[in-house]
């Protein structure tokens, strides 16, 4: 049972000095101010503001906090707000509970909370997942992470993005805005907000200059092959470069390639969706030249690595990220070409030689995503792609043999 409360009626209103000097006694004691407000002092010395009121003929109490955290002035304001609610036939205690619930909901709906929930549901590669989360933690969470997502406005987000832009990180600002858009759309889907405020920010940031990867032209390739052949470097790295040029796959797709993805019977390399940028399964037709490269790599795989291109020191890891690029640098192509630029080289030459743009784009895995077709279109244009890849490997082989003049008319006509 709680200690008996001694009710003390005081004619004069409380003062701050008096509240400070009150000492606890052997029983709880109430010190009345006015309008139902009183300060209750417990036997342990705690000082609690309460408001006594009646609602629907029932006597009730409203807690306003503790003194001195809540000052006398603040307590009186709380009492006045309670009276205002009563004048509207609203129970102050019930109103307070509802407000607490709203605050709790808001605390669970902060931008950071929703963003982390959204991030946990994505099927990004490990590297991309880290990059996305790192950008949010560094650029967004410190400024608006603790704000309920439904309370964030376009100007608020724009101010944060402008800070990124001000330090010259235009590409990061663009990527962060895109990520925020995905988060807001996720929040709409789960009923946490109503609008994607990033839509109104399109055009509000400086545009990023288009990045064109340095790449080889047809005239560059014979000299490149000659330098690569003479280079006294790691044979697996040299074969990886040729493999990448023949398949024009992305660097990450090549580095993480494993032997069980190769279908020798169908002469195809099946790259699973989780390793693709667009998260769709992808098929790369394998030409005789590429199969020959794979045969040489099998002979070199003395440590039985699952990776086609294992790390030079650790067979349980794939080739390092910049291994192929550093070889390009070593043979004189620093700032003149990149591994990723092989894709631009292939695209340019294939387009110039009359291949269907849709077939080229599909082999580059640039095809637009479609939620209905995503699971079924990995084999789209496959026969045309096989013909195109055979032409491409033959083209590269002739250039490697220093015969750059290739008659493409007959082969091109058969596939257009």
C-alpha positions in Angstrom: 0.0 0.0 0.0 1.3 3.5 -0.8 2.0 5.8 2.2 -0.9 7.8 3.4 -1.1 11.2 1.7 -1.5 14.3 3.9 -3.6 16.9 2.1 -2.5 20.4 2.9 -4.6 23.2 1.6 -2.6 26.4 1.1 -4.4 29.6 0.4 -1.5 31.2 -1.4 -0.2 30.0 -4.7 3.2 28.3 -4.9 6.4 30.0 -5.7 9.5 28.6 -7.3 11.5 29.4 -4.1 9.0 27.5 -2.0 9.1 24.5 -4.3 12.9 24.4 -4.1 12.9 24.5 -0.3 10.3 21.7 0.3 11.7 18.8 2.2 10.2 15.3 2.4 8.6 14.1 5.6 7.5 10.7 6.7 4.4 10.7 4.5 3.6 11.9 1.0 2.4 15.5 1.1 0.6 17.7 -1.5 1.2 21.4 -1.9 -1.7 23.0 -3.7 -1.2 25.8 -6.3 -4.4 26.8 -8.0 -6.9 25.5 -10.6 -6.4 21.9 -9.5 -2.6 22.0 -9.8 -0.5 20.7 -6.9 3.0 19.5 -6.2 3.1 16.1 -4.5 6.3 15.4 -2.5 7.1 11.7 -1.8 8.8 10.3 1.3 11.9 9.8 -0.8 12.0 13.4 -1.9 10.5 13.1 -5.4 8.4 16.1 -6.4 5.6 15.4 -8.9 3.2 17.8 -10.6 -0.4 16.7 -10.8 -3.6 18.3 -11.9 -6.9 17.2 -10.3 -9.9 17.5 -12.5 -13.3 15.9 -13.1 -14.4 14.4 -16.4 -17.9 13.0 -16.8 -18.5 13.3 -13.1 -15.4 11.2 -12.3 -12.4 12.6 -10.4 -9.2 12.0 -12.2 -5.5 13.0 -12.1 -3.1 14.2 -14.8 0.7 13.8 -14.4 2.7 16.8 -15.7 6.2 15.6 -14.8 8.7 16.2 -12.0 10.1 19.3 -10.5 12.5 20.9 -11.2 12.7 19.3 -14.7 9.2 20.8 -15.2 9.2 24.3 -13.7 6.3 25.9 -11.9 5.6 28.0 -15.0 5.6 25.0 -17.3 3.3 23.1 -14.9 0.8 25.9 -14.9 0.9 26.0 -18.7 0.2 22.3 -18.6 -2.8 22.8 -16.3 -4.1 25.5 -18.6 -3.9 23.2 -21.6 -5.7 20.5 -19.7 -8.5 23.0 -18.9 -8.7 23.9 -22.6 -9.1 20.3 -23.5 -11.8 19.9 -20.9 -13.7 22.8 -22.3 -13.8 20.8 -25.6 -15.0 17.7 -23.8 -11.7 16.0 -24.2 -10.2 13.9 -21.4 -6.6 15.3 -20.8 -5.3 11.9 -19.6 -6.6 10.1 -22.6 -5.3 12.8 -24.9 -1.9 12.5 -23.4 -1.9 8.7 -23.9 -2.8 9.2 -27.6 0.0 11.8 -28.0 2.5 9.4 -26.5 1.4 6.7 -28.9 1.8 9.0 -31.8 5.3 9.9 -30.6 6.1 6.3 -30.3 4.9 5.6 -33.8 6.9 8.6 -35.1 10.1 7.4 -33.3 9.6 4.1 -35.2 9.1 5.9 -38.5 12.2 8.0 -38.6 13.9 8.2 -42.0 16.9 6.2 -40.7 14.6 3.4 -39.3 12.7 3.2 -42.6 15.9 3.4 -44.7 17.5 0.6 -42.7 14.4 -1.5 -43.1 14.4 -0.8 -46.9 18.1 -1.6 -47.2 17.7 -5.0 -45.4 15.2 -6.1 -48.1 17.4 -5.3 -51.1 19.2 -8.0 -53.0 22.3 -5.9 -53.7 25.7 -7.4 -54.1 27.8 -7.2 -50.9 29.9 -4.4 -52.3 27.0 -2.3 -53.5 25.1 -2.9 -50.3 28.0 -1.5 -48.3 28.3 1.5 -50.6 24.6 2.4 -50.4 24.5 2.2 -46.6 27.8 4.1 -46.3 26.5 7.0 -48.4 23.4 7.2 -46.3 25.3 7.1 -43.0 27.8 9.7 -44.2 25.4 12.1 -46.0 21.8 11.7 -44.9 21.4 10.2 -41.4 23.3 12.9 -39.5 20.9 15.6 -40.8 17.5 14.1 -41.2 17.9 10.5 -40.0 16.0 11.1 -36.7 13.1 13.0 -38.3 9.9 11.1 -39.0 9.8 10.3 -42.7 6.4 11.8 -43.1 7.6 15.2 -41.7 10.5 15.5 -44.2 9.9 18.1 -46.9 11.5 18.7 -50.3 13.3 21.8 -49.1 14.7 19.9 -46.1 16.1 17.1 -48.3 17.4 19.6 -50.9 19.3 21.5 -48.3 21.1 18.2 -47.3 21.8 17.4 -51.0 23.1 20.9 -51.6 25.7 20.3 -48.9 27.0 17.2 -50.8 26.9 19.2 -54.0 28.9 22.1 -52.4 31.9 19.9 -51.8 32.0 18.9 -55.4 30.6 15.4 -55.0 28.0 15.7 -57.8 27.7 12.0 -58.5 27.2 11.2 -54.9 24.5 13.8 -54.6 22.7 12.3 -57.6 23.0 8.8 -56.2 21.8 9.8 -52.8 18.8 11.5 -54.2 18.0 8.3 -56.2 18.4 6.2 -53.1 16.2 8.5 -51.0 13.5 8.2 -53.8 13.6 4.4 -53.4 13.3 4.8 -49.6 10.3 7.2 -49.9 8.5 4.9 -52.4 9.1 2.0 -50.0 7.7 4.1 -47.1 4.6 4.8 -49.3 4.1 1.1 -49.9 4.1 0.2 -46.2 1.9 3.2 -45.3 4.5 5.3 -43.5 4.2 8.4 -45.7 2.1 9.7 -48.6 4.5 11.3 -51.0 7.8 10.8 -52.7 9.3 14.2 -52.1 12.3 13.5 -54.3 10.2 13.8 -57.5 10.1 17.6 -57.1 13.9 17.7 -56.8 14.6 16.5 -60.3 16.5 19.2 -62.0 17.3 21.0 -58.7 20.9 19.7 -58.6 23.8 20.3 -60.9 24.2 17.6 -63.5 27.1 15.2 -63.4 29.3 15.3 -66.6 28.7 12.1 -68.5 31.5 9.7 -67.8 32.9 8.0 -70.9 35.3 5.2 -70.1 38.5 5.3 -72.1 38.3 2.5 -74.6 40.1 1.0 -77.6 39.2 1.7 -81.2 39.5 -0.9 -83.9 42.8 0.6 -84.9 44.2 0.3 -81.3 43.5 -3.4 -81.0 46.3 -5.0 -83.0 48.9 -3.0 -81.1 47.2 -3.8 -77.8 47.3 -7.6 -78.5 50.9 -7.4 -79.4 51.8 -5.6 -76.2 49.8 -8.0 -74.1 51.4 -11.0 -75.8 54.9 -9.7 -75.1 54.1 -8.7 -71.5 56.0 -10.7 -69.0 53.2 -10.8 -66.5 50.9 -13.4 -64.8 49.5 -15.6 -67.5 46.1 -16.0 -65.7 45.7 -12.2 -65.7 46.5 -12.0 -69.4 44.0 -14.7 -70.1 41.4 -12.9 -67.9 41.9 -9.7 -70.0 41.4 -11.7 -73.3 38.4 -13.5 -71.8 36.8 -10.1 -70.8 37.5 -8.6 -74.2 35.9 -11.6 -76.0 32.8 -11.7 -73.7 32.7 -8.0 -72.9 31.2 -8.9 -69.5 31.6 -6.5 -66.5 34.8 -6.8 -64.5 33.0 -8.0 -61.4 31.1 -10.7 -63.4 34.5 -12.0 -64.7 36.3 -11.8 -61.4 33.7 -13.8 -59.5 33.0 -16.3 -62.3 33.1 -19.9 -61.0 33.6 -23.1 -63.0 30.2 -24.5 -62.3 28.6 -21.6 -64.2 30.1 -22.9 -67.5 27.9 -25.1 -69.6 30.3 -26.8 -72.0 27.5 -28.8 -73.7 25.6 -25.7 -74.6 28.7 -23.5 -74.9 27.2 -21.0 -72.5 28.3 -19.1 -69.4 25.3 -18.7 -67.0 25.8 -15.8 -64.6 23.3 -15.9 -61.7 21.1 -12.9 -61.0 22.7 -11.9 -57.6 26.0 -11.2 -59.4 24.4 -9.1 -62.2 24.1 -5.3 -61.9 20.4 -5.5 -63.0 19.8 -8.6 -60.8 18.7 -10.7 -63.8 20.2 -14.0 -64.8 22.5 -13.5 -67.8 23.7 -15.9 -70.5 27.0 -15.3 -72.3 27.5 -17.5 -75.4 31.0 -19.0 -75.4 32.9 -19.1 -78.7 35.7 -21.5 -79.7 38.2 -18.9 -78.8 36.8 -18.4 -75.3 36.5 -22.1 -74.7 40.2 -22.4 -75.7 41.0 -19.7 -73.0 39.1 -21.8 -70.5 41.0 -24.9 -71.4 44.3 -23.1 -70.7 42.9 -21.8 -67.4 41.9 -25.3 -66.3 45.5 -26.5 -66.8 46.7 -23.6 -64.7 44.2 -24.3 -61.9 46.6 -26.4 -59.9 45.0 -25.5 -56.6 41.5 -26.6 -57.7 40.0 -23.2 -57.0 36.3 -22.8 -57.6 37.0 -19.5 -59.3 38.0 -19.3 -62.9 40.2 -16.4 -62.1 41.5 -17.0 -58.5 43.6 -14.7 -56.4 47.2 -15.1 -57.0 48.0 -15.9 -53.4 44.7 -17.4 -52.1 42.7 -19.9 -54.2 39.7 -19.4 -52.0 39.4 -15.8 -53.2 38.8 -14.4 -56.6 41.1 -12.1 -58.5 41.6 -8.7 -56.9 39.6 -5.8 -58.2 42.3 -3.9 -60.0 44.6 -6.8 -61.2 43.6 -6.5 -64.8 43.6 -2.7 -64.8 47.1 -2.6 -63.4 48.3 -4.9 -66.3 46.9 -2.4 -68.8 48.9 0.3 -67.0 52.0 -1.9 -67.1 51.8 -2.3 -70.9 51.4 1.4 -71.5 47.7 2.1 -71.4 47.4 4.1 -68.2 44.6 6.7 -68.7 44.2 5.5 -72.2 42.0 2.5 -71.7 40.1 0.7 -68.9 38.8 -2.9 -68.6 35.2 -1.6 -68.4 36.0 0.3 -71.7 36.1 -3.1 -73.5 32.3 -3.0 -73.4 32.3 0.4 -75.2 34.8 -1.0 -77.7 32.6 -4.0 -78.5 29.4 -1.9 -78.6 30.9 0.6 -81.0 32.4 -1.9 -83.4 29.3 -4.2 -83.4 27.0 -1.2 -84.1 29.3 0.0 -86.9 29.1 -3.4 -88.5 25.3 -3.6 -88.6 24.3 -5.8 -85.7 20.9 -5.1 -84.3 21.1 -2.7 -81.4 18.6 -4.8 -79.3 20.9 -7.8 -79.7 24.0 -5.8 -78.6 22.2 -4.2 -75.7 20.9 -7.6 -74.5 24.4 -9.1 -74.6 25.7 -6.0 -72.7 22.9 -6.7 -70.1 21.6 -3.2 -70.7 18.1 -4.4 -71.6 15.4 -2.3 -69.8 14.0 -4.1 -66.8 10.4 -5.3 -66.8 9.0 -6.8 -63.7 6.9 -9.3 -65.6 9.6 -10.4 -68.0 12.6 -10.2 -65.7 12.6 -13.9 -64.8 12.1 -15.1 -68.4 14.1 -12.9 -70.8 17.7 -14.0 -70.0 17.6 -16.1 -73.2 16.1 -13.4 -75.4 17.8 -13.1 -78.9 20.1 -16.0 -77.8 20.6 -17.4 -81.3 21.3 -13.9 -82.7 23.7 -13.3 -79.8 25.6 -16.5 -80.5 26.1 -15.5 -84.1 27.2 -12.1 -83.0 29.7 -13.4 -80.4 31.2 -15.8 -83.0 31.7 -12.9 -85.3 33.2 -10.8 -82.5 35.7 -13.5 -81.5 36.7 -14.1 -85.2 37.1 -10.3 -85.6 39.4 -10.1 -82.5 41.4 -13.1 -83.7 42.1 -11.6 -87.1 43.2 -8.3 -85.4 45.4 -10.3 -83.1 47.0 -11.8 -86.1 47.6 -8.3 -87.5 44.9 -8.6 -90.2 42.7 -5.6 -89.3 40.9 -5.6 -92.6 38.0 -8.0 -92.0 35.3 -8.7 -94.6 32.1 -8.4 -92.5 29.5 -8.1 -95.2 28.5 -11.7 -95.6 28.3 -12.4 -91.8 26.5 -9.2 -91.1 23.8 -9.7 -93.7 22.9 -13.1 -92.2 22.0 -11.7 -88.8 20.4 -8.3 -89.5 
